[in-house]
Amino acid sequence: MKQKITSIGTIIVGLLLAVGPQFIFKPCPTDEKFMKCFWSCKALIVVGAVVAIAALLQLMAKEAETKKMLAVTALALLVCAILIPTVIIGGCVKPEMACKLLTFPVTHSLSVIGIVLQGLALISKK
């Protein structure tokens, strides 16, 4: 039962990471020039989608070893979801921009929730 809860929770986190920056907690508005936060959010679409797919496969998996390997995969992707806007691509320089105030704190929080869920899935006995 705990495995189903962690997998379903991670599916929700992955979908929010993929869809959220585009529709719910939008980054800085773009005019003619795309800023770094725009590209970070585009990368988060892919990462969130793959996290959701890994969690869906984890939900359908029968063997414990397969579930644990998918948990490791999802953990690595969720760490990447934190690293993309902070280290790899980055965001806007000014701290008062929308990406720094709303988008990235929410995506970081979602990533941490996913890391905790997948950590629980990894250490579970079944």
MODELLER restraints for C-alpha pairs under 7 A, 6 or more apart:
rsr = mdl.restraints
at = mdl.atoms
rsr.add(forms.Gaussian(group=physical.xy_distance, feature=features.Distance(at['CA:3:A'], at['CA:121:A']), mean=6.02, stdev=0.5))
rsr.add(forms.Gaussian(group=physical.xy_distance, feature=features.Distance(at['CA:4:A'], at['CA:59:A']), mean=6.12, stdev=0.5))
rsr.add(forms.Gaussian(group=physical.xy_distance, feature=features.Distance(at['CA:6:A'], at['CA:117:A']), mean=5.15, stdev=0.5))
rsr.add(forms.Gaussian(group=physical.xy_distance, feature=features.Distance(at['CA:6:A'], at['CA:118:A']), mean=6.55, stdev=0.5))
rsr.add(forms.Gaussian(group=physical.xy_distance, feature=features.Distance(at['CA:6:A'], at['CA:121:A']), mean=6.35, stdev=0.5))
rsr.add(forms.Gaussian(group=physical.xy_distance, feature=features.Distance(at['CA:7:A'], at['CA:55:A']), mean=5.07, stdev=0.5))
rsr.add(forms.Gaussian(group=physical.xy_distance, feature=features.Distance(at['CA:7:A'], at['CA:56:A']), mean=6.77, stdev=0.5))
rsr.add(forms.Gaussian(group=physical.xy_distance, feature=features.Distance(at['CA:7:A'], at['CA:58:A']), mean=6.48, stdev=0.5))
rsr.add(forms.Gaussian(group=physical.xy_distance, feature=features.Distance(at['CA:7:A'], at['CA:59:A']), mean=5.65, stdev=0.5))
rsr.add(forms.Gaussian(group=physical.xy_distance, feature=features.Distance(at['CA:10:A'], at['CA:52:A']), mean=6.55, stdev=0.5))
rsr.add(forms.Gaussian(group=physical.xy_distance, feature=features.Distance(at['CA:10:A'], at['CA:55:A']), mean=5.95, stdev=0.5))
rsr.add(forms.Gaussian(group=physical.xy_distance, feature=features.Distance(at['CA:10:A'], at['CA:114:A']), mean=5.45, stdev=0.5))
rsr.add(forms.Gaussian(group=physical.xy_distance, feature=features.Distance(at['CA:10:A'], at['CA:117:A']), mean=6.72, stdev=0.5))
rsr.add(forms.Gaussian(group=physical.xy_distance, feature=features.Distance(at['CA:11:A'], at['CA:52:A']), mean=4.30, stdev=0.5))
rsr.add(forms.Gaussian(group=physical.xy_distance, feature=features.Distance(at['CA:11:A'], at['CA:55:A']), mean=5.53, stdev=0.5))
rsr.add(forms.Gaussian(group=physical.xy_distance, feature=features.Distance(at['CA:11:A'], at['CA:56:A']), mean=6.53, stdev=0.5))
rsr.add(forms.Gaussian(group=physical.xy_distance, feature=features.Distance(at['CA:13:A'], at['CA:110:A']), mean=5.95, stdev=0.5))
rsr.add(forms.Gaussian(group=physical.xy_distance, feature=features.Distance(at['CA:13:A'], at['CA:114:A']), mean=6.18, stdev=0.5))
rsr.add(forms.Gaussian(group=physical.xy_distance, feature=features.Distance(at['CA:14:A'], at['CA:48:A']), mean=4.16, stdev=0.5))
rsr.add(forms.Gaussian(group=physical.xy_distance, feature=features.Distance(at['CA:14:A'], at['CA:49:A']), mean=5.88, stdev=0.5))
rsr.add(forms.Gaussian(group=physical.xy_distance, feature=features.Distance(at['CA:14:A'], at['CA:51:A']), mean=5.10, stdev=0.5))
rsr.add(forms.Gaussian(group=physical.xy_distance, feature=features.Distance(at['CA:14:A'], at['CA:52:A']), mean=4.51, stdev=0.5))
rsr.add(forms.Gaussian(group=physical.xy_distance, feature=features.Distance(at['CA:15:A'], at['CA:48:A']), mean=5.88, stdev=0.5))
rsr.add(forms.Gaussian(group=physical.xy_distance, feature=features.Distance(at['CA:15:A'], at['CA:49:A']), mean=6.27, stdev=0.5))
rsr.add(forms.Gaussian(group=physical.xy_distance, feature=features.Distance(at['CA:15:A'], at['CA:52:A']), mean=6.09, stdev=0.5))
rsr.add(forms.Gaussian(group=physical.xy_distance, feature=features.Distance(at['CA:17:A'], at['CA:44:A']), mean=6.23, stdev=0.5))
rsr.add(forms.Gaussian(group=physical.xy_distance, feature=features.Distance(at['CA:17:A'], at['CA:45:A']), mean=6.53, stdev=0.5))
rsr.add(forms.Gaussian(group=physical.xy_distance, feature=features.Distance(at['CA:17:A'], at['CA:48:A']), mean=4.76, stdev=0.5))
rsr.add(forms.Gaussian(group=physical.xy_distance, feature=features.Distance(at['CA:17:A'], at['CA:107:A']), mean=6.26, stdev=0.5))
rsr.add(forms.Gaussian(group=physical.xy_distance, feature=features.Distance(at['CA:18:A'], at['CA:44:A']), mean=5.85, stdev=0.5))
rsr.add(forms.Gaussian(group=physical.xy_distance, feature=features.Distance(at['CA:18:A'], at['CA:45:A']), mean=3.86, stdev=0.5))
rsr.add(forms.Gaussian(group=physical.xy_distance, feature=features.Distance(at['CA:18:A'], at['CA:46:A']), mean=6.68, stdev=0.5))
rsr.add(forms.Gaussian(group=physical.xy_distance, feature=features.Distance(at['CA:18:A'], at['CA:48:A']), mean=4.45, stdev=0.5))
rsr.add(forms.Gaussian(group=physical.xy_distance, feature=features.Distance(at['CA:18:A'], at['CA:49:A']), mean=5.74, stdev=0.5))
rsr.add(forms.Gaussian(group=physical.xy_distance, feature=features.Distance(at['CA:19:A'], at['CA:45:A']), mean=6.70, stdev=0.5))
rsr.add(forms.Gaussian(group=physical.xy_distance, feature=features.Distance(at['CA:21:A'], at['CA:27:A']), mean=6.44, stdev=0.5))
rsr.add(forms.Gaussian(group=physical.xy_distance, feature=features.Distance(at['CA:21:A'], at['CA:41:A']), mean=6.02, stdev=0.5))
rsr.add(forms.Gaussian(group=physical.xy_distance, feature=features.Distance(at['CA:21:A'], at['CA:103:A']), mean=6.34, stdev=0.5))
rsr.add(forms.Gaussian(group=physical.xy_distance, feature=features.Distance(at['CA:25:A'], at['CA:102:A']), mean=6.52, stdev=0.5))
rsr.add(forms.Gaussian(group=physical.xy_distance, feature=features.Distance(at['CA:25:A'], at['CA:103:A']), mean=5.36, stdev=0.5))
rsr.add(forms.Gaussian(group=physical.xy_distance, feature=features.Distance(at['CA:26:A'], at['CA:103:A']), mean=6.07, stdev=0.5))
rsr.add(forms.Gaussian(group=physical.xy_distance, feature=features.Distance(at['CA:27:A'], at['CA:37:A']), mean=6.54, stdev=0.5))
rsr.add(forms.Gaussian(group=physical.xy_distance, feature=features.Distance(at['CA:27:A'], at['CA:38:A']), mean=6.84, stdev=0.5))
rsr.add(forms.Gaussian(group=physical.xy_distance, feature=features.Distance(at['CA:27:A'], at['CA:98:A']), mean=5.44, stdev=0.5))
rsr.add(forms.Gaussian(group=physical.xy_distance, feature=features.Distance(at['CA:27:A'], at['CA:99:A']), mean=4.44, stdev=0.5))
rsr.add(forms.Gaussian(group=physical.xy_distance, feature=features.Distance(at['CA:27:A'], at['CA:103:A']), mean=5.56, stdev=0.5))
rsr.add(forms.Gaussian(group=physical.xy_distance, feature=features.Distance(at['CA:28:A'], at['CA:97:A']), mean=6.50, stdev=0.5))
rsr.add(forms.Gaussian(group=physical.xy_distance, feature=features.Distance(at['CA:28:A'], at['CA:98:A']), mean=5.09, stdev=0.5))
rsr.add(forms.Gaussian(group=physical.xy_distance, feature=features.Distance(at['CA:28:A'], at['CA:99:A']), mean=5.67, stdev=0.5))
rsr.add(forms.Gaussian(group=physical.xy_distance, feature=features.Distance(at['CA:35:A'], at['CA:92:A']), mean=6.93, stdev=0.5))
rsr.add(forms.Gaussian(group=physical.xy_distance, feature=features.Distance(at['CA:36:A'], at['CA:89:A']), mean=6.50, stdev=0.5))
rsr.add(forms.Gaussian(group=physical.xy_distance, feature=features.Distance(at['CA:36:A'], at['CA:90:A']), mean=5.92, stdev=0.5))
rsr.add(forms.Gaussian(group=physical.xy_distance, feature=features.Distance(at['CA:36:A'], at['CA:91:A']), mean=4.89, stdev=0.5))
rsr.add(forms.Gaussian(group=physical.xy_distance, feature=features.Distance(at['CA:36:A'], at['CA:92:A']), mean=6.20, stdev=0.5))
rsr.add(forms.Gaussian(group=physical.xy_distance, feature=features.Distance(at['CA:37:A'], at['CA:90:A']), mean=6.46, stdev=0.5))
rsr.add(forms.Gaussian(group=physical.xy_distance, feature=features.Distance(at['CA:37:A'], at['CA:91:A']), mean=4.21, stdev=0.5))
rsr.add(forms.Gaussian(group=physical.xy_distance, feature=features.Distance(at['CA:37:A'], at['CA:92:A']), mean=6.04, stdev=0.5))
rsr.add(forms.Gaussian(group=physical.xy_distance, feature=features.Distance(at['CA:37:A'], at['CA:99:A']), mean=6.44, stdev=0.5))
rsr.add(forms.Gaussian(group=physical.xy_distance, feature=features.Distance(at['CA:40:A'], at['CA:84:A']), mean=6.15, stdev=0.5))
rsr.add(forms.Gaussian(group=physical.xy_distance, feature=features.Distance(at['CA:40:A'], at['CA:85:A']), mean=5.48, stdev=0.5))
rsr.add(forms.Gaussian(group=physical.xy_distance, feature=features.Distance(at['CA:40:A'], at['CA:89:A']), mean=5.90, stdev=0.5))
rsr.add(forms.Gaussian(group=physical.xy_distance, feature=features.Distance(at['CA:40:A'], at['CA:90:A']), mean=6.58, stdev=0.5))
rsr.add(forms.Gaussian(group=physical.xy_distance, feature=features.Distance(at['CA:44:A'], at['CA:81:A']), mean=6.28, stdev=0.5))
rsr.add(forms.Gaussian(group=physical.xy_distance, feature=features.Distance(at['CA:47:A'], at['CA:77:A']), mean=6.31, stdev=0.5))
rsr.add(forms.Gaussian(group=physical.xy_distance, feature=features.Distance(at['CA:47:A'], at['CA:81:A']), mean=6.54, stdev=0.5))
rsr.add(forms.Gaussian(group=physical.xy_distance, feature=features.Distance(at['CA:51:A'], at['CA:74:A']), mean=5.41, stdev=0.5))
rsr.add(forms.Gaussian(group=physical.xy_distance, feature=features.Distance(at['CA:51:A'], at['CA:77:A']), mean=6.51, stdev=0.5))
rsr.add(forms.Gaussian(group=physical.xy_distance, feature=features.Distance(at['CA:54:A'], at['CA:70:A']), mean=5.97, stdev=0.5))
rsr.add(forms.Gaussian(group=physical.xy_distance, feature=features.Distance(at['CA:54:A'], at['CA:74:A']), mean=6.25, stdev=0.5))
rsr.add(forms.Gaussian(group=physical.xy_distance, feature=features.Distance(at['CA:58:A'], at['CA:67:A']), mean=5.11, stdev=0.5))
rsr.add(forms.Gaussian(group=physical.xy_distance, feature=features.Distance(at['CA:58:A'], at['CA:70:A']), mean=5.98, stdev=0.5))
rsr.add(forms.Gaussian(group=physical.xy_distance, feature=features.Distance(at['CA:61:A'], at['CA:67:A']), mean=6.17, stdev=0.5))
rsr.add(forms.Gaussian(group=physical.xy_distance, feature=features.Distance(at['CA:64:A'], at['CA:126:A']), mean=5.82, stdev=0.5))
rsr.add(forms.Gaussian(group=physical.xy_distance, feature=features.Distance(at['CA:68:A'], at['CA:122:A']), mean=5.31, stdev=0.5))
rsr.add(forms.Gaussian(group=physical.xy_distance, feature=features.Distance(at['CA:71:A'], at['CA:118:A']), mean=5.39, stdev=0.5))
rsr.add(forms.Gaussian(group=physical.xy_distance, feature=features.Distance(at['CA:71:A'], at['CA:121:A']), mean=6.52, stdev=0.5))
rsr.add(forms.Gaussian(group=physical.xy_distance, feature=features.Distance(at['CA:71:A'], at['CA:122:A']), mean=5.89, stdev=0.5))
rsr.add(forms.Gaussian(group=physical.xy_distance, feature=features.Distance(at['CA:74:A'], at['CA:118:A']), mean=6.99, stdev=0.5))
rsr.add(forms.Gaussian(group=physical.xy_distance, feature=features.Distance(at['CA:75:A'], at['CA:115:A']), mean=5.64, stdev=0.5))
rsr.add(forms.Gaussian(group=physical.xy_distance, feature=features.Distance(at['CA:75:A'], at['CA:118:A']), mean=6.25, stdev=0.5))
rsr.add(forms.Gaussian(group=physical.xy_distance, feature=features.Distance(at['CA:78:A'], at['CA:111:A']), mean=5.32, stdev=0.5))
rsr.add(forms.Gaussian(group=physical.xy_distance, feature=features.Distance(at['CA:78:A'], at['CA:114:A']), mean=6.75, stdev=0.5))
rsr.add(forms.Gaussian(group=physical.xy_distance, feature=features.Distance(at['CA:78:A'], at['CA:115:A']), mean=6.34, stdev=0.5))
rsr.add(forms.Gaussian(group=physical.xy_distance, feature=features.Distance(at['CA:81:A'], at['CA:111:A']), mean=6.50, stdev=0.5))
rsr.add(forms.Gaussian(group=physical.xy_distance, feature=features.Distance(at['CA:82:A'], at['CA:108:A']), mean=5.59, stdev=0.5))
rsr.add(forms.Gaussian(group=physical.xy_distance, feature=features.Distance(at['CA:82:A'], at['CA:111:A']), mean=6.64, stdev=0.5))
rsr.add(forms.Gaussian(group=physical.xy_distance, feature=features.Distance(at['CA:84:A'], at['CA:90:A']), mean=6.41, stdev=0.5))
rsr.add(forms.Gaussian(group=physical.xy_distance, feature=features.Distance(at['CA:85:A'], at['CA:91:A']), mean=5.77, stdev=0.5))
rsr.add(forms.Gaussian(group=physical.xy_distance, feature=features.Distance(at['CA:85:A'], at['CA:104:A']), mean=7.00, stdev=0.5))
rsr.add(forms.Gaussian(group=physical.xy_distance, feature=features.Distance(at['CA:91:A'], at['CA:99:A']), mean=6.86, stdev=0.5))
